[in-house]
Amino acid sequence: MIATGTVSGLLLTTKLSVLPLAPILLVLALMAPTWRRRLSLAMIGCLSALAVSGWYLIQNFVRYGDPTAHHASVVYLTRLGALGNVLWGVVIPFAVYDPIRLVFLSVPSNIVETFWYQSDWSHLQWPAPVGAVLTCVVGAVLLGLIGRHVARQVLVTLGAIAVLSLLSVWLVAFQTKTFAARLAAKAPGALEIARSRGPRDDGALGQGWGTWNCPRAIPSKARQSRANRVDRP
């Protein structure tokens, strides 16, 4: 929990878009067996995060009156044309006029089209059909986790990281029209770890999607037989 809190605090000093990942500390704490242990883990995680990011939050509060410097960032980015507009010296904040379209069409299509590859300041990306195929392949691989013996703590933790990472794209989309799917770049790593940990000793090598690159998929009897052959004089 100390390591998780420290990493969360360091991320907070880089970008506010990582704030949606902060609840991962609570997710980890809630998996403890008792409420006393849950509270202690939550406090350890939060204090670890504050230990490495406290100086940054205090500095922002002294300079801008806001620990996250959110208002100052909005004003600065608006003047650059990234958020809203400036009309006769008055800052007009960015506004979403069709939230339903944004949530269910604009953001999902942006994730599918740009998540897998984007370069040259967001001007180059693969065609939409390629992104759709890759998304479907990943979804099919994740379906291989169904029925597999995955530790609940591992599955919940990695799933929370993936979901919270993707959620950050939606949150930023309500603040600027230049949102990017790369904000969820932490999700593929979490999903890959979950997939690779899917199978255990319950099947032969090569059965199911989840057995790829997973040495533990070798049956225990086969490993024992191999060990006996090696130890035999």
N, C-alpha and C positions, 0 to 999 in steps of 0.2 A: 504493500500500500504506500510505503514511503517513496518507492521508485515511481509509482504511478502518479502520486501527488506532485513529485518534483518535475516530472515530464509535463504534467498539465500546467504547472506554474510557468515553466519555461516557454511553453506554447503561447500562454497568455501574453507574454511580453513581446510576441512577434506580431500577432494579428488578432483582432476581435472576432474574426470569423471562426475561430476555434472554440469559442465559448460554448457552442452546443455540445462539445465533447466533455464539458465539465461534469455532467451527471453521471459519467462512468464511475466516478468515485463513489457515488451513492449506490450504483448498481453492484459494485464489488462489495461494499459494506453490507448490503442487504442479504448477501449470500452466506453470511456468518450464521452459526447455529442459534445464538442467543442475542436478545436485544442489547444486552450490555456489551457484547463483543461487537455488534453492529455499530453502536454509538462510538466505541473507542476507535474502530477502524475508520469511520467517517471523520472523526476529529483528527486522526493521524494524517489522513489524506489531505484534508483541508489545510492543516497547519504546514504540511510539507509544501503544498502549492504556494501558500502565503510566504513561506520562508525564502523562496527564490524569486517571487514576483512582487513582494511587498514594497520594495524600493521603487518599482515602476509605478505602482498604484498611488503611492504617496506623492511621487514626483508629479504625476498627472493632476492629483487633487490640488497641490500647491499652485501649479501653473494655470490650470483651467477650471478648477473647482469641481472636477469630475474625475473619479478614479480611473475611468476607462477613456477619458478624453473624447467621448463619443460626439458631443456637440461640436467641438473644435475640428474634429475630423470631417464631420458633415459639411461644415462651412468651407473648409479648405478644398475638399473634393468637389463641392458644387462649383466653386470658382474655377476649377480646372475642367468643368464640364462632365465630370464622372457621375455626379448626383444632382439631379434637378437642373435649374437654370438660375441665372442672375439677370434680373430685369430692373434697369435704372438703379443699380446698386442694391436692390433688395433680393435676398436669397429666397428662391421659390423651391421648396423641397420636392424631391421626387415623389410621385403618387401613382398608385396602381388603381386603374379605373375598372378593370375586369379581373378580379382576383380568382374567379372560378377558372377562367381560361388560363391564367398564369399557373395555377396549381396543377391543373389536370392536363394541360396541353403544352404550354411554353416550356416549363421546367423539365418535364419528362422527355420531350423531344430534344431539348438541348443536351441533357445527360446522355441520351442514346447516341446522338450525332457527334458530340465533342469529347466524351469522357475517355475514349480509347486512344485518341490521338489528336493533338492540336499543337500548332507551332506558328512561328512567324507572327508573334503578337496576335494570336487568335485568328489569323487570316487563312491558315491552311488547316485542313482537316479531311478525314476520310469521308467518302460519300455516305449518305444516310443509310442505304441498304447494308453497307459493311458494318456500321455500328449496330444496326438491328440484328444482324447475324451473330456478332460477337456477344451481344446481350443475351440472345436466346441460348447460345452455347453455355454461357456462364450459368444461366438459370437452370439448364438441364443438368449441369454438373452438380449444382447445389441440391437438386432434387435427389441426387444419390445419397444424401445424408439421411433421407427418410428410412427409418428402420435400422440405422446404424447405432452402435453403442458409443455415443459421444458423451463425455462427462458433462453434466448439466452446467457446472460452473464455467467450463470452457466455452460451451455453446452460447450461453447467455452473455458472457463477457464479449466474445468476438462479434456476436450478433448485434449487441448494443453499440459497439464501435462502428460497425458498418451502417447501422440505421442512423445514428447520430451524425455521422459524416455526411450521409446523403441529405439529412435534414438541414444541414447548414447551407446547402445550395438553395433550398426553398426560402430560408430566412433571409439570405442575402438578396434574393430575387425581389423581395418586397422593399428593398432599399436602393437598388440601382438596376438599370437596364443592362449593365455590362457584367452581369453575374456569369460565372463560369463553372462548369462541372468539375474542374480540377480541384475545387474546394473539397470534394469528396475523395481525394486521392488516397486517403487512409483506408477506405472501404475495401479495395481489392486485396490488400495484405491480410486484413482480418478474415475475409471470405476464403482466401486460399489456405490460411492456417486451419480454419474450421473444416474445409474439405479434406485436407491432408490428414487430419486427426480422426476422420470419420470412422473407418473400419478398425476392428480390433482382431482378435483371434477367432473369429466366428465364420471363417470361410476360406476357400482356397485362393491362392494368388491369382489376380486377374478378374475376380468376380465383382461386378458392380463398378459404377463410376468412381466411387470414393477410394478404390484400391490403388489408384495411380500414385506412384512415387511414395508408397507407404510400406516400409519393410515389415511393420507389424502385421501386415495382412497374411504373412506366411503362417500356416497352421502350426500350433504349438507342438503337435506330434512330429511334424516334419523337422522342426528345429531340434527336438530331443533326439530324433534318430540321427541327425547330422552330428550332434554333439557326441553321441555314443560311438560313432564311427571314428571321430577324431581322437577320442580318448582311448580307444581300444589299442593295445600294444601290437 
